[in-house]
């Protein structure tokens, strides 16, 4: 039996093999399990650091790394100077920025691959299972897999609330909508590039879009419509017209058949429940506007909104808003109030860099290729994420933050993911 050789090259190859499996498990957990995300991302980071220490490979600077690093720096500084009383709490807020830092590790991990067949299929199967499960929840009064699971379509109707979970690991309909719109957009763009040759991929992507609409998230209805149209516009005017028609039919059909959607729209306008009325959401936004005006430079501190004074809650905002004042219910406004003008400018610069880089990269890639189509879908997905962030704070939740880091890494590798015909068929 030949002796084992523990050369740096052999160890690096072993680490590459381990990373391959750990990354696959991480990708599997992204649409399914927050525990898996935390465990496998930690293992992946350790393996990447050990591999770099052994090989000392020269690392290239990822796209839009500087604006992201600047935002992380400003957010960390605001947390350290924030309102929380203990230094350990301040450090915990700084540590919450690790999700943004994960983008760098995922970028380098994806750069190691020349083909993306296995993790793309993992995502396809996992999201397909969840999509079918969502349809099952929608059309049946019972959930045989989880009897106490909450039906995502009826989230807005309190008397039909059946349990603590929306779907799988998600305990909030907005979280589900934010994550699954990312996958719906990416797979829809890829499916359209292969239609009609692989029509079943379009069915999968359409299923994800419909399930996102069924979450009864008002902002998801708008964001899904926009992303579907943007994905379809790359196939020409005929595909665009069909997409617009289908979006209208799905929204009208959902409104006609869903008590949850009708009730949510009614409460939005009539204000029978202060938790759903737009005027109450406006009160929350005005409160965080006032917080920014009182702390204009670095804000009150990243993640510090729970330490607000009662003086910001007054008049018509007392009641529901008094319980929700620690959340701006808007990511841009949250950033403005918690990190000040410096953090807001850094945040805007970061996203401007992301979309500018993505658009330029898309335009220089060879037309009618799957790499280009999937890259466009990732770019549109991140736009949908920001649209949902207009009325939802979607950067603090770990389950959303992990998926955001992953899609930023996918976009940064646009054209380098190896989506050749053999790797996806």
C-alpha positions in Angstrom: 0.0 0.0 0.0 1.6 3.3 -1.0 2.4 5.8 1.7 0.3 8.9 2.0 2.0 12.1 0.9 1.0 15.2 2.8 2.4 17.7 0.4 0.8 21.2 0.2 -0.6 20.3 -3.2 -2.2 17.1 -1.9 -3.7 18.9 1.1 -5.0 21.7 -1.1 -6.7 19.1 -3.3 -8.2 17.4 -0.3 -9.5 20.8 0.9 -11.0 21.5 -2.6 -12.9 18.2 -2.3 -14.2 19.0 1.1 -15.2 22.5 0.0 -17.1 21.0 -2.9 -19.3 19.0 -0.5 -19.6 21.6 2.1 -20.6 24.2 -0.5 -23.2 21.8 -1.9 -24.7 21.4 1.6 -24.7 25.1 2.1 -26.5 25.7 -1.2 -29.0 23.0 -0.2 -29.7 24.8 3.1 -30.2 28.3 1.5 -33.8 27.8 0.5 -34.6 25.4 3.4 -32.7 25.7 6.7 -31.2 28.6 8.7 -29.3 26.1 10.9 -27.7 24.6 7.8 -26.7 28.0 6.5 -24.9 28.9 9.7 -23.2 25.5 10.1 -22.0 25.0 6.5 -21.1 28.6 5.9 -18.8 28.5 9.0 -17.2 25.3 7.8 -16.8 26.8 4.3 -15.1 29.9 5.6 -12.6 27.8 7.7 -11.8 25.6 4.8 -11.2 28.6 2.5 -8.9 30.3 5.0 -6.9 27.1 5.6 -6.6 26.5 1.9 -5.4 30.1 1.3 -2.9 29.8 4.2 -1.4 26.6 2.6 -1.3 27.8 -1.0 -1.0 31.6 -0.5 -2.7 32.1 -3.8 -3.0 35.7 -4.9 -6.5 36.8 -4.4 -8.2 39.1 -6.8 -10.4 41.9 -5.6 -14.1 41.0 -6.0 -16.4 43.4 -7.9 -18.0 46.2 -5.8 -15.8 45.1 -2.8 -14.7 48.7 -1.9 -18.1 50.2 -1.5 -19.3 47.2 0.4 -16.3 47.4 2.7 -16.9 51.1 3.2 -20.6 50.5 4.2 -19.5 47.8 6.6 -16.9 50.1 8.1 -19.4 52.9 8.6 -22.1 50.6 10.0 -19.5 49.1 12.4 -18.5 52.6 13.6 -22.1 53.6 14.1 -22.7 50.4 16.2 -19.6 51.1 18.4 -20.9 54.7 19.0 -24.5 53.5 19.3 -26.9 53.7 22.2 -26.5 50.2 23.6 -25.1 50.3 27.1 -22.5 47.5 27.1 -19.5 47.0 24.9 -20.4 43.3 24.3 -23.8 44.4 22.8 -22.0 46.8 20.5 -19.6 44.0 19.4 -22.6 41.8 18.7 -24.0 44.4 16.4 -20.7 44.7 14.6 -20.6 40.9 14.3 -24.0 41.0 12.6 -22.2 42.4 9.6 -20.6 39.0 9.0 -23.3 38.3 6.5 -22.0 41.0 4.2 -18.5 39.7 4.7 -19.7 36.2 3.6 -20.0 37.6 0.1 -16.2 37.6 -0.3 -15.8 34.0 0.7 -18.7 32.9 -1.5 -17.1 34.8 -4.4 -13.8 33.0 -4.1 -15.5 29.7 -3.7 -17.5 30.1 -6.9 -14.3 31.2 -8.7 -12.9 27.6 -8.1 -15.5 26.1 -10.4 -15.6 25.9 -14.2 -19.0 24.2 -14.2 -22.0 24.8 -12.0 -24.1 21.7 -12.7 -24.3 20.2 -9.3 -25.2 23.2 -7.2 -27.6 24.5 -9.8 -29.5 21.2 -9.7 -29.5 21.3 -5.9 -31.2 24.7 -6.0 -33.6 23.5 -8.8 -34.8 20.5 -6.8 -35.0 22.2 -3.4 -37.0 25.2 -4.7 -39.2 22.9 -6.8 -40.1 20.8 -3.7 -40.9 24.0 -1.7 -42.9 25.4 -4.6 -45.1 22.2 -4.8 -45.4 22.3 -1.1 -46.6 25.9 -1.2 -49.3 24.9 -3.7 -50.3 22.0 -1.5 -50.6 24.4 1.5 -52.7 26.8 -0.6 -55.3 24.5 -1.9 -55.8 22.1 1.1 -57.2 23.0 4.5 -54.7 20.6 6.2 -51.0 20.2 6.1 -50.2 16.5 6.4 -46.5 17.1 6.7 -46.7 19.7 9.5 -50.3 19.8 10.9 -49.6 23.1 12.7 -48.0 24.9 9.7 -49.4 28.2 8.7 -50.8 28.6 5.2 -48.8 31.3 3.4 -51.8 32.5 1.4 -53.9 33.2 4.6 -51.2 35.0 6.6 -53.1 38.3 6.5 -56.3 36.8 7.9 -55.8 36.4 11.7 -58.7 34.0 12.2 -57.2 31.6 9.6 -53.7 31.6 11.2 -52.9 27.9 11.9 -49.5 28.0 13.4 -46.1 29.6 13.9 -44.5 28.9 10.6 -45.2 30.3 7.1 -43.4 27.6 5.1 -40.6 25.3 6.0 -38.0 27.3 8.1 -39.7 30.6 7.4 -41.7 32.2 10.2 -42.6 35.4 8.3 -44.3 35.8 5.0 -42.1 38.7 4.0 -38.9 36.6 4.7 -40.2 33.9 2.4 -41.1 36.4 -0.3 -37.7 38.1 -0.2 -35.8 34.8 -0.5 -37.9 33.0 -3.0 -38.2 36.0 -5.3 -34.4 35.8 -5.7 -34.7 32.2 -7.0 -37.8 32.9 -9.1 -36.1 35.7 -10.9 -32.8 33.8 -11.6 -34.5 30.7 -12.7 -37.1 32.6 -14.8 -34.4 34.3 -16.8 -32.5 31.1 -17.3 -35.7 29.2 -18.3 -36.7 31.9 -20.9 -33.2 31.5 -22.5 -33.9 27.8 -23.0 -37.6 28.0 -23.9 -39.2 26.1 -25.7 -36.4 23.5 -25.8 -36.7 23.0 -22.0 -40.2 24.2 -21.4 -40.4 22.4 -18.0 -37.8 24.9 -16.6 -40.3 27.7 -17.4 -43.0 25.8 -15.4 -40.7 25.6 -12.4 -39.8 29.3 -12.5 -43.5 30.3 -13.0 -44.4 28.1 -10.0 -41.9 30.0 -7.8 -43.3 33.4 -9.0 -46.9 32.3 -8.2 -46.0 31.0 -4.8 -44.3 34.3 -4.0 -47.4 36.2 -5.0 -49.4 33.8 -2.7 -47.4 35.0 0.4 -49.9 37.9 0.7 -47.0 40.3 0.8 -48.2 43.6 -0.7 -44.8 44.7 -1.8 -44.0 41.2 -3.2 -47.0 41.6 -5.6 -45.3 44.7 -7.0 -41.7 43.4 -6.9 -42.7 40.1 -8.6 -44.5 41.9 -11.4 -41.5 44.1 -12.1 -39.0 41.2 -12.0 -41.1 39.0 -14.3 -41.4 41.8 -16.9 -37.7 42.5 -16.8 -36.8 38.9 -17.2 -39.2 38.5 -20.2 -38.0 41.7 -21.9 -34.8 40.1 -23.0 -36.8 37.7 -25.2 -38.5 40.4 -27.2 -41.8 42.2 -27.4 -43.9 39.0 -27.8 -42.5 37.4 -24.7 -42.9 40.7 -22.9 -46.6 41.0 -23.8 -47.2 37.4 -22.7 -45.5 38.0 -19.4 -47.5 41.2 -18.7 -50.7 39.3 -19.5 -49.8 36.4 -17.3 -48.9 38.7 -14.4 -52.3 40.4 -14.7 -54.1 37.1 -14.8 -52.3 35.7 -11.7 -52.9 38.9 -9.7 -56.6 39.0 -10.7 -57.0 35.3 -10.2 -55.4 35.4 -6.8 -57.6 38.3 -5.8 -60.7 36.5 -6.9 -59.9 33.2 -5.1 -57.9 34.4 -2.1 -59.7 35.7 1.0 -56.3 36.6 2.4 -55.4 38.9 -0.5 -58.8 40.6 -0.5 -58.7 41.1 3.3 -55.2 42.5 3.2 -56.1 45.0 0.5 -59.2 46.0 2.4 -57.4 46.5 5.6 -54.7 48.5 3.9 -57.2 51.1 2.7 -59.9 51.0 5.4 -57.7 50.8 8.4 -59.9 48.3 10.4 -56.7 46.9 11.8 -54.0 49.4 12.7 -51.3 46.8 12.0 -52.2 46.7 8.3 -53.3 50.3 7.7 -51.0 52.4 5.6 -51.4 55.4 7.9 -49.8 53.4 10.7 -46.8 52.5 8.4 -46.5 56.1 7.6 -46.3 56.9 11.3 -43.4 54.5 11.7 -41.6 56.1 8.8 -42.1 59.6 10.2 -40.7 58.4 13.6 -37.5 57.2 11.9 -37.2 60.3 9.9 -37.2 62.2 13.2 -34.6 59.9 14.6 -32.4 60.7 11.7 -32.9 64.4 12.1 -31.7 64.0 15.7 -28.7 61.8 14.8 -27.8 62.9 11.3 -24.1 61.9 11.0 -23.8 58.3 12.2 -27.4 57.6 13.2 -28.4 56.0 16.5 -26.2 52.9 15.7 -26.4 49.9 13.5 -29.1 47.5 15.0 -29.9 50.1 17.7 -33.5 50.9 16.8 -34.8 48.9 19.8 -33.3 51.5 22.1 -35.6 54.3 21.1 -37.1 56.8 23.5 -40.8 56.9 24.0 -40.8 60.5 23.0 -40.8 59.4 19.3 -44.2 57.7 19.8 -47.0 60.1 20.2 -50.5 60.9 18.9 -52.0 58.6 16.4 -48.9 56.4 16.4 -49.6 55.0 19.9 -50.8 51.4 19.9 -49.5 49.2 17.1 -46.6 51.4 16.2 -45.6 51.6 19.9 -44.7 47.9 19.6 -43.1 48.2 16.2 -41.1 51.3 16.6 -37.8 49.4 16.7 -38.2 48.5 13.1 -38.4 51.2 10.3 -40.3 48.8 8.0 -38.1 50.1 5.3 -34.5 49.2 4.6 -33.4 52.6 3.2 -35.0 54.4 6.1 -33.6 52.0 8.6 -30.1 52.6 7.2 -30.6 56.3 7.3 -31.8 56.3 10.9 -29.3 53.8 12.3 -26.1 54.8 10.4 -26.8 58.4 9.5 -26.0 60.2 6.3 -22.6 58.6 6.1 -24.0 55.1 6.2 -26.9 55.9 3.8 -24.5 57.4 1.3 -22.2 54.3 1.6 -25.2 52.0 1.2 -26.5 53.8 -1.9 -23.0 53.8 -3.4 -22.7 50.1 -2.8 -26.0 49.3 -4.6 -25.2 51.7 -7.4 -21.9 49.9 -7.9 -23.6 46.5 -7.9 -26.2 47.5 -10.6 -23.7 49.5 -12.7 -21.2 46.6 -12.6 -23.9 44.0 -13.4 -25.3 46.0 -16.3 -21.9 46.6 -17.8 -20.9 43.0 -17.4 -24.2 41.8 -19.0 -23.7 44.0 -22.0 -20.2 42.8 -22.8 -21.1 39.1 -22.5 -21.9 37.1 -25.6 -25.6 37.2 -26.4 -27.9 34.2 -26.3 -25.7 32.3 -23.7 -27.0 30.8 -20.5 -24.3 32.5 -18.5 -25.6 35.8 -19.7 -29.2 34.9 -19.1 -28.6 33.6 -15.5 -26.5 36.7 -14.7 -29.3 38.9 -15.9 -31.7 37.0 -13.7 -29.4 37.5 -10.7 -29.2 41.2 -11.4 -33.0 41.4 -11.7 -33.3 39.3 -8.5 -31.3 41.9 -6.5 -33.4 44.6 -7.9 -36.5 42.8 -6.6 -34.8 42.5 -3.2 -34.4 46.2 -3.1 -37.9 46.8 -4.2 -39.2 44.7 -1.3 -36.9 46.6 1.0 -38.9 49.8 0.4 -41.5 48.6 2.9 -39.7 45.8 4.7 -36.5 45.7 6.7 -34.8 42.9 4.9 -31.1 43.1 5.8 -31.1 42.0 9.4 -32.7 38.6 9.1 -30.0 35.9 8.8 -32.1 33.7 6.4 -32.4 36.7 4.0 -28.8 37.9 4.6 -27.3 34.5 3.7 -29.2 34.4 0.4 -28.4 38.0 -0.4 -24.6 37.3 0.0 -25.0 34.2 -2.2 -26.8 36.2 -5.0 -24.2 39.0 -4.8 -21.5 36.3 -5.3 -23.5 34.8 -8.2 -23.8 38.2 -9.9 -20.1 39.0 -9.3 -19.3 35.7 -11.2 -21.6 36.5 -14.1 -20.1 34.9 -17.2 -17.7 32.7 -15.1 -20.2 30.1 -13.8 -19.7 27.6 -16.6 -23.4 27.2 -17.5 -22.6 25.4 -20.8 -25.2 23.1 -22.4 -23.6 20.1 -20.8 -23.5 21.5 -17.3 -27.3 22.2 -17.1 -28.9 19.5 -19.2 
